[in-house]
Amino acid sequence: MLVVAAPDVGEFGALSVTVWVMLVWLGVAGSAFIDAALTGAMRVLSATTTASLSTLVTPVSIVVAWSVLDEAPTWAAVAGSVVSSPEWRS
């Protein structure tokens, strides 16, 4: 992913401390929410079903950003979604 992000690395250097704090918070809070939702799902669904559904998080996020926020997906986002798919890791 460093190769994919390399062209945009200059943008990260220009961010203020406040923006960095917000980005870290977004990552931490977002991850905590997803983990809590998956833990709750495993109380009523099997672990296999929950794991299968969890693979939809990234593609659904891209679709929501595109349809609701009018933010067209970049090739890097699509590539990241494909690479994060469990089929590629096995």
C-alpha distances in whole Angstrom, upper triangle without the diagonal:
4,5,5,6,8,11,12,12,16,16,15,18,20,20,23,23,25,22,19,22,22,18,18,21,19,17,19,22,20,19,22,24,22,23,26,26,25,28,30,30,30,34,35,33,32,29,28,28,26,23,23,24,21,18,20,18,15,17,20,18,17,21,22,20,22,25,26,24,24,21,20,16,14,12,9,10,12,9,8,11,12,9,11,14,16,18,15,15,18
4,5,5,6,9,10,9,13,14,13,15,18,18,21,22,24,21,18,21,21,18,18,21,20,18,20,23,22,21,24,26,24,25,29,29,28,30,33,33,33,37,38,36,35,32,31,32,30,27,27,27,24,22,23,22,18,20,23,21,20,24,25,23,24,27,28,26,26,22,21,18,15,14,11,13,15,13,11,15,16,13,14,18,20,21,18,18,22
4,6,5,8,10,10,14,15,15,17,19,20,24,25,26,23,21,24,24,21,21,25,23,21,24,26,24,24,27,29,27,28,31,32,31,33,36,35,36,39,40,38,37,34,33,33,31,28,28,29,26,23,24,23,20,21,24,22,20,24,26,23,24,28,29,27,26,22,21,18,15,13,10,13,15,12,12,15,16,13,15,19,21,22,18,19,22
4,6,7,9,10,13,14,14,17,19,19,23,24,25,22,20,23,23,19,20,23,21,19,22,25,22,22,26,27,25,26,30,29,29,32,34,33,34,37,38,36,35,32,31,31,30,27,26,26,24,21,22,20,17,18,21,19,17,20,22,20,20,24,25,23,22,19,17,14,11,9,6,10,11,9,9,13,13,12,14,17,20,20,17,18,22
4,6,6,6,10,10,10,13,15,15,19,20,21,18,17,20,19,16,17,20,19,17,20,23,21,21,24,25,24,26,29,29,28,31,33,33,34,37,38,36,36,33,32,32,30,28,28,27,24,22,23,21,17,19,21,19,17,21,22,19,20,24,25,22,22,18,17,14,11,11,8,10,13,11,11,14,16,14,15,19,21,23,20,21,24
4,5,5,8,10,10,12,15,16,19,21,23,20,18,21,22,18,20,23,22,20,23,26,24,24,28,29,28,29,32,33,32,35,37,37,38,41,42,40,40,36,36,36,34,31,31,31,28,26,26,25,21,22,25,23,21,24,26,23,23,27,28,25,25,21,20,18,14,14,11,14,16,14,14,18,19,17,19,22,25,26,22,23,27
4,6,8,9,11,12,14,16,19,21,23,20,19,23,22,19,21,24,23,22,25,27,25,26,29,30,29,31,34,34,34,37,39,38,39,43,44,42,41,39,38,38,36,33,33,32,30,27,27,26,22,23,25,23,21,24,25,22,22,26,27,24,23,19,18,16,13,13,11,14,16,15,15,19,20,19,21,24,27,27,24,25,29
4,5,6,7,10,11,12,16,18,19,16,15,19,19,16,18,21,19,19,22,24,23,23,27,28,27,29,32,32,32,35,37,36,38,41,42,40,40,37,37,37,34,32,32,31,28,26,26,24,21,22,24,21,19,22,23,20,20,24,24,21,21,17,17,15,12,13,11,13,16,15,15,18,20,19,20,24,27,28,25,26,30
4,5,5,7,9,11,14,16,18,15,14,17,18,15,17,20,19,18,21,24,23,23,26,28,27,29,32,32,32,35,37,37,38,41,42,41,41,38,37,37,35,33,33,32,29,27,28,25,22,24,26,23,21,25,25,22,23,27,27,24,24,20,20,18,16,16,13,15,19,18,17,20,22,20,21,25,27,29,26,26,30
4,5,5,7,9,13,15,17,15,14,18,18,16,18,21,21,20,23,25,25,26,29,30,30,31,34,35,35,37,39,40,41,44,45,44,44,41,41,41,38,36,36,35,32,31,31,28,25,27,28,25,24,27,27,24,25,28,28,25,24,21,21,20,17,18,16,18,21,21,20,23,25,24,25,28,31,33,30,30,34
4,6,5,7,11,13,15,12,12,16,15,13,16,19,18,18,21,23,22,23,26,27,27,29,32,32,33,35,37,37,39,42,43,42,42,39,39,39,36,34,35,33,30,29,29,26,23,25,26,22,21,24,24,21,22,25,25,21,21,18,19,18,16,17,15,17,20,20,19,22,24,24,24,27,30,32,30,30,34
4,5,5,9,11,12,10,9,13,13,11,13,16,15,15,18,20,20,21,24,25,25,27,29,30,31,33,35,35,37,39,41,40,40,37,38,37,34,33,33,32,29,28,28,25,22,24,25,22,21,25,24,21,23,26,25,22,23,19,20,19,17,19,16,17,20,20,19,21,24,23,23,26,29,31,29,29,32
4,6,8,10,13,11,10,14,15,13,15,18,18,18,21,23,23,24,26,28,28,30,32,33,34,36,38,39,40,43,44,43,44,41,41,41,38,36,37,36,32,31,31,28,26,28,29,26,25,28,28,25,26,30,29,25,26,23,24,23,21,22,19,20,24,24,22,25,27,26,26,30,32,34,32,31,35
4,7,10,12,10,10,14,14,14,16,18,18,19,22,23,24,25,27,29,29,31,33,34,35,37,39,40,41,44,45,44,45,42,43,42,39,37,38,37,34,33,32,29,27,29,30,26,25,28,27,24,26,29,28,24,25,22,23,23,21,23,20,21,25,25,24,26,29,28,28,31,34,36,34,34,38
4,7,8,6,7,10,11,10,12,15,15,16,18,20,20,22,24,25,26,28,30,31,32,34,36,37,38,41,42,42,42,40,40,40,37,35,36,34,31,31,30,27,25,27,27,24,23,26,25,22,24,27,26,22,23,20,22,22,21,23,20,21,24,25,23,25,28,27,27,30,33,35,33,33,37
4,5,5,6,9,10,11,12,14,15,17,18,20,21,23,24,26,27,29,30,31,33,35,36,37,39,41,43,43,43,41,42,41,38,37,38,36,33,33,32,29,27,29,30,26,26,29,27,24,26,29,27,24,25,23,25,25,24,26,24,24,27,28,26,28,31,30,29,33,35,38,36,35,39
4,5,5,6,9,10,11,12,14,15,16,18,20,21,22,24,26,27,28,30,31,33,34,36,37,39,41,41,42,39,41,40,37,36,37,35,32,32,32,28,27,30,30,26,27,30,28,25,28,30,28,25,27,25,27,26,26,28,25,25,28,29,26,28,31,30,29,32,35,37,36,35,38
4,5,5,6,9,10,11,12,14,15,16,18,20,21,22,24,26,27,28,30,31,32,34,36,38,39,40,41,38,40,39,35,35,36,34,31,31,31,27,26,29,28,24,25,28,26,23,26,28,26,23,25,23,26,26,25,28,25,24,28,29,26,28,31,31,29,32,34,37,36,35,39
4,5,5,6,9,10,10,12,14,15,16,18,20,21,22,24,25,26,28,30,31,32,34,36,38,38,39,36,37,37,33,32,34,32,28,29,28,24,23,25,25,21,22,25,23,20,23,25,23,20,22,20,22,22,22,24,22,21,24,25,23,25,28,27,26,29,32,34,33,33,36
4,5,5,6,8,10,11,12,14,15,16,18,20,21,22,24,26,27,28,30,31,33,35,37,37,37,35,36,35,32,31,32,30,27,27,27,24,22,25,25,21,22,25,24,21,24,26,25,22,24,21,23,22,22,24,21,20,24,24,22,23,27,26,24,28,30,33,31,30,34
4,5,5,6,9,10,10,12,14,15,16,18,20,21,22,24,26,27,28,30,31,33,35,35,36,34,35,35,31,30,32,30,27,27,27,24,23,26,25,22,23,26,24,22,25,27,25,22,25,23,25,24,24,26,23,22,26,26,23,25,28,27,25,28,30,33,32,31,35
4,5,5,6,9,10,10,12,14,15,16,18,20,21,22,24,25,26,28,30,32,33,33,35,32,34,33,29,29,30,28,25,25,25,21,20,23,22,19,20,23,21,18,22,24,21,19,21,19,22,22,22,24,22,20,24,25,22,23,27,26,24,27,29,32,31,31,34
4,5,5,6,9,10,10,12,14,15,16,18,20,21,22,24,26,27,29,31,32,32,33,30,31,31,27,26,28,26,22,23,22,19,17,20,20,17,18,21,19,17,20,22,20,18,20,18,20,19,19,21,18,17,20,21,18,20,23,22,21,24,26,29,28,27,31
4,5,5,6,8,10,11,12,14,15,16,18,20,21,22,24,26,27,29,31,31,31,29,30,30,26,25,27,25,22,23,23,19,18,21,21,18,20,23,21,19,23,25,23,21,23,21,23,22,22,23,20,19,22,22,19,20,24,23,20,24,25,29,27,26,30
4,5,5,6,8,10,10,12,14,15,16,18,20,21,22,24,26,27,29,29,30,28,30,29,25,25,27,25,21,23,22,19,18,22,21,18,20,22,20,19,22,24,22,20,23,21,24,23,23,25,22,20,24,24,21,22,25,24,22,25,26,30,29,28,31
4,6,5,6,8,10,10,12,14,15,16,18,20,21,22,24,26,28,27,29,26,28,27,23,23,24,22,19,20,19,15,15,18,17,14,16,19,17,15,19,21,18,17,20,18,20,19,20,22,19,17,20,21,18,19,22,22,19,22,24,27,27,26,29
4,6,5,6,8,10,11,12,14,15,16,18,20,21,22,25,26,26,27,24,25,25,21,20,22,20,17,18,18,14,13,17,17,14,16,19,17,16,20,22,20,19,21,19,21,19,19,21,18,16,19,19,16,16,20,19,16,19,21,24,24,23,26
4,6,5,6,9,10,11,12,14,15,16,18,20,21,23,25,25,26,23,25,25,21,20,23,21,17,19,19,16,16,19,19,16,19,22,20,19,23,24,23,21,24,22,24,22,23,25,22,19,22,23,19,19,23,21,19,21,22,26,25,24,27
4,5,5,6,9,10,10,12,14,15,16,18,20,21,23,24,25,23,25,24,20,20,22,20,17,19,19,15,16,19,18,15,18,20,18,18,22,23,21,20,23,21,24,22,24,25,23,20,23,24,20,20,24,23,20,22,23,27,27,26,29
4,5,5,6,9,10,11,12,14,15,16,18,20,22,22,23,21,22,21,18,18,19,17,14,15,15,11,12,15,14,12,15,17,15,15,18,20,18,17,20,19,21,19,21,22,20,17,19,21,17,17,20,20,17,19,20,24,24,23,26
4,5,5,6,9,10,11,12,14,15,17,19,21,20,21,18,20,20,16,15,17,16,12,14,15,11,12,16,15,13,16,19,17,17,21,22,21,20,23,21,23,21,22,23,20,17,20,20,17,16,19,18,15,17,18,22,22,20,23
4,6,5,6,9,10,10,12,14,15,17,19,19,20,18,20,20,16,16,19,17,14,16,17,14,15,19,18,16,19,21,19,20,23,24,23,23,26,24,26,24,25,27,24,21,23,24,20,20,23,22,18,20,21,24,25,23,26
4,5,5,6,9,10,11,12,14,16,17,18,19,18,20,19,15,16,18,15,12,15,15,12,14,17,15,14,17,19,17,18,21,22,20,20,23,22,24,23,25,26,24,21,23,24,20,19,22,22,19,20,21,24,25,24,26
4,5,5,6,9,10,10,12,15,16,16,17,15,16,15,12,12,14,12,9,12,12,9,11,14,13,12,15,17,16,17,20,21,20,20,23,22,23,21,23,24,22,19,20,21,18,16,19,19,16,16,17,21,22,21,23
4,5,5,6,9,10,11,13,15,15,15,13,15,15,11,11,14,13,10,13,14,11,14,17,16,15,19,21,19,20,24,25,23,24,27,25,26,24,26,27,24,21,22,23,20,18,21,20,16,17,17,21,22,20,22
4,5,5,6,9,10,11,13,14,16,14,17,16,12,13,16,14,12,15,16,13,16,19,18,17,21,22,20,22,25,25,24,25,28,27,28,27,28,29,27,24,25,26,23,21,24,24,20,21,20,24,25,24,26
4,5,5,6,9,10,11,12,14,13,15,13,10,12,14,11,10,13,13,11,15,17,15,15,19,19,18,20,23,23,22,23,26,25,26,25,27,28,26,23,24,25,22,20,22,23,19,19,19,23,24,23,25
4,5,5,6,9,10,10,11,9,11,10,7,8,11,9,7,11,12,11,14,16,15,16,19,20,19,21,24,24,23,25,27,26,27,25,27,28,26,23,23,24,21,19,21,21,17,17,16,20,22,20,22
4,5,5,7,10,10,11,9,13,12,9,10,14,12,11,15,16,14,18,20,19,19,23,24,23,25,27,28,27,28,31,30,31,29,31,31,29,26,27,27,24,22,24,24,20,20,19,22,24,23,23
4,5,5,7,9,11,11,14,13,10,12,15,13,12,16,16,15,19,21,19,20,23,24,22,25,27,27,26,28,30,30,31,30,32,33,31,27,28,29,26,24,26,26,22,22,21,25,27,25,26
4,5,6,6,8,9,11,9,6,10,12,10,10,14,14,14,17,19,17,18,22,22,21,24,26,26,25,27,30,29,30,28,30,31,30,26,26,27,25,22,24,24,21,20,19,22,24,23,24
4,5,5,6,6,9,8,6,9,12,11,11,14,16,16,19,21,20,21,24,25,24,27,29,29,28,30,33,32,33,30,32,33,31,28,28,29,26,23,25,25,21,20,19,21,24,23,23
4,6,8,9,12,11,10,13,15,14,14,18,19,19,22,24,22,24,27,27,26,29,31,31,30,32,35,34,35,33,36,36,34,31,31,32,29,27,28,28,25,24,22,25,28,26,26
4,7,9,12,10,9,13,14,13,14,18,18,19,22,23,22,23,27,26,26,29,31,30,29,32,34,34,35,33,35,36,35,31,31,32,30,27,28,29,25,24,23,25,28,27,27
4,7,8,6,6,10,11,10,12,15,16,17,20,21,20,22,25,25,24,27,29,29,29,31,33,33,33,31,33,34,32,29,28,29,27,24,25,26,23,21,19,21,25,24,23
4,5,5,6,9,10,11,12,15,16,18,21,22,21,23,26,26,26,29,31,31,31,33,35,34,34,32,34,34,32,29,29,29,27,24,25,25,22,20,18,20,23,22,21
4,6,5,6,8,10,10,13,15,16,19,20,20,22,25,25,25,28,30,30,30,32,34,33,33,30,32,31,30,27,26,27,24,22,22,22,19,17,15,17,20,19,18
4,5,5,6,9,10,11,14,15,18,19,19,21,24,24,25,27,29,29,30,32,33,32,32,29,31,30,29,26,25,25,23,20,20,20,17,15,13,14,18,17,16
4,5,5,6,9,10,12,14,17,17,17,19,22,22,22,25,27,27,27,29,31,30,30,27,29,29,28,25,24,24,23,19,20,21,18,15,14,15,19,18,18
4,5,5,6,9,10,11,15,16,15,17,20,20,20,23,25,25,25,27,29,28,28,26,28,28,26,23,23,23,21,18,19,20,16,15,13,16,19,18,18
4,5,5,7,9,11,13,15,15,17,19,20,21,23,25,25,26,27,29,27,27,24,26,25,24,21,20,21,18,16,16,16,13,11,10,12,15,14,14
4,5,6,8,10,12,13,13,16,18,18,19,22,23,24,25,26,27,26,26,23,25,24,23,20,19,19,18,15,15,16,13,10,9,11,14,14,14
4,5,6,8,11,11,11,13,16,16,16,19,20,21,21,23,25,24,24,21,23,23,22,19,18,19,18,14,15,17,14,12,11,14,16,16,17
4,5,6,9,10,10,12,14,15,16,18,20,20,21,22,24,23,23,20,22,22,20,17,17,18,15,12,14,15,11,10,10,13,15,15,16
4,6,7,8,9,11,13,14,15,17,18,20,21,22,23,21,21,18,19,19,18,15,14,14,12,9,10,11,8,6,7,10,12,12,14
4,6,6,6,8,10,11,12,14,15,16,17,19,20,19,18,16,18,18,17,14,13,15,13,9,11,13,10,9,11,13,14,15,17
4,6,5,6,9,10,10,12,14,15,16,17,18,17,17,15,17,17,16,13,13,14,12,9,12,13,10,10,12,15,16,16,19
4,5,5,6,9,10,11,12,14,15,15,17,15,14,12,13,14,12,9,9,11,9,6,9,11,8,9,12,14,14,15,18
4,5,5,6,9,10,11,12,14,15,15,14,13,10,12,13,13,9,8,11,10,6,9,11,10,9,13,14,15,17,19
4,5,5,6,9,10,10,11,13,14,13,13,12,14,16,15,12,11,14,13,10,12,15,13,13,15,17,18,20,22
4,5,5,6,9,10,10,11,12,11,12,10,13,15,14,10,11,14,12,10,13,15,13,14,17,19,19,20,23
4,6,5,6,9,10,10,10,9,8,6,9,11,11,8,8,11,11,9,12,14,13,14,17,19,19,20,23
4,5,5,6,8,9,10,9,9,8,12,13,14,11,10,14,14,11,14,17,16,16,19,20,21,23,25
4,5,5,5,7,9,9,10,10,14,16,16,13,13,17,16,14,17,19,18,18,21,23,23,25,28
4,6,6,5,6,6,7,8,11,14,14,11,12,16,15,13,17,19,18,19,22,24,24,25,28
4,6,6,5,5,5,7,10,13,14,11,12,16,16,14,17,19,19,20,23,24,24,26,29
4,6,5,7,8,10,14,17,18,15,15,19,19,17,19,22,22,22,25,26,27,29,31
4,6,8,10,12,16,19,20,16,17,21,20,19,22,24,23,23,27,28,29,30,33
4,5,9,11,14,17,18,15,17,20,19,18,21,24,23,24,27,29,29,30,33
4,6,9,12,16,17,15,16,19,19,18,21,24,23,24,28,29,29,31,34
4,6,9,13,13,11,13,16,16,16,19,21,20,22,25,27,26,28,31
4,6,10,11,10,10,14,15,14,16,19,19,20,24,25,24,26,29
4,7,8,6,7,10,11,11,13,15,16,17,21,21,21,23,26
4,5,5,6,9,10,11,13,14,15,17,21,22,20,22,25
4,5,5,6,8,10,11,12,14,16,19,19,17,20,23
4,5,5,6,8,10,10,12,14,18,18,16,18,21
4,5,5,6,9,10,10,12,16,17,16,18,21
4,5,5,6,9,10,11,15,15,14,16,19
4,5,5,6,8,10,13,14,12,14,17
4,5,5,6,9,12,13,11,13,16
4,6,5,6,10,11,11,12,15
4,5,5,9,9,8,10,13
4,5,8,9,6,8,11
4,6,9,7,8,11
4,5,6,7,10
4,5,5,7
4,6,6
4,6
4
